[in-house]
């Protein structure tokens, strides 16, 4: 039998055992928003700049893209997270009804799940029986085991929307900074955007197993593809219109 930890060991474990908050809906929306804002406006700047647009046109296009994109991202996140939560609520209702109508079958099903996880048959049946003594707990456990969802830890649509909006706006303004300060160099704007992409990618490594430089280079590569494509389109269209 494993010996229970003493007070000192338990305190040390509690101090070391820390996980990032990844269930509140903000992290995915924040990363997605920031990266999308950076890539979108870097691509816009490259496209209109490649077409020969003036600094004023670049700023106008970039700011319009920033506002439109931020609202689009926020509304999309709100709708998608809200729909996901509604889907989970529907599954909870279905599972609650199944437990009400077929309690023995559902209890046996849960016991079988625990056996597949490695518990002995007697232990699995005892755990399932104790869980099913509380119908609300039974619903939560079945949803967690069958769908991999914690019904008490659903992401907030508002958190996702606000996080996405703010991060898209921050990411979108970075490649515009040189133009907002009065510079007209397309290369400078793209360079600032590239630095922003690398830094943003490097920061995401804090939540992953990737190294900071690998995450940064990956995001820089994605941005370069988008910027290169839109620059080529802008150059071709600009030359055609100019001709």
C-alpha positions, 0 to 999 in steps of 0.5 A: 500500500502506498504510504500517504504523504506527510505535511511537508511533502504534501505542501511541496507537491501543492506548490509545484503542481500547477497547470495553466488555465486552458479551460476558460476559452480565452487561450485558443481565442487569444492565440487565434486572434493575435495570429490572425490579426498579424497575418491578416494585416501583414498580408493586407499591407503586402498586397496594397503595398505591392500594388503601389498604394500610398502610405495613406491608403495602406493605413486606411486599408489596414485599419479597416481590416483591423476593425472588420476582422476584430468584430468578425473574430469576436462574433465568430468566437461567441457563436462557435463557443455558444453553440458548443456549450448548447451542444454539450447541454443537449448531450447532458439532457440526453444522458440524464434521460438515459440514466433515468430510463435505464439506470442499471444499464448505464451503471453497468456501462460505467463499470465496464469503462472503468474495467477498460481503464484497468480497474478490477471488476469488483472495484469498477462495479463498486465505483460505478454503484457509488457514483450512480447513487447521486444522479447528478454526479452520474450524469457528469461522470458519464459525460466526462467518460463518453465525451471527454467534457467537464460540464462544470468547466465550459468555456465562456462565449464572452471571454472567448469573444473579448479575448479574440477581439482584443488580441486581433486588434493588437496583432493587426495594429503591429504591421501598421505602426511604421505607417502610423508613425509617418514612414512609407517604407513597405519593407519596414512595415513588413519587417515590424510585422515579421518581428511581431509574428516571431514574438507572438509565436515564441510566446505561445511556446509557454503553453506547449512543448515546442521550443520558443524559437521553433514556435516563432519560426513556424508563425513567421513561415505562415505569415511569409506565405500569406504576405508573399501571395498577397504581394504578388496579387497586389503587384500584378493587379497594380501593374494591370491597373496602372497600365 
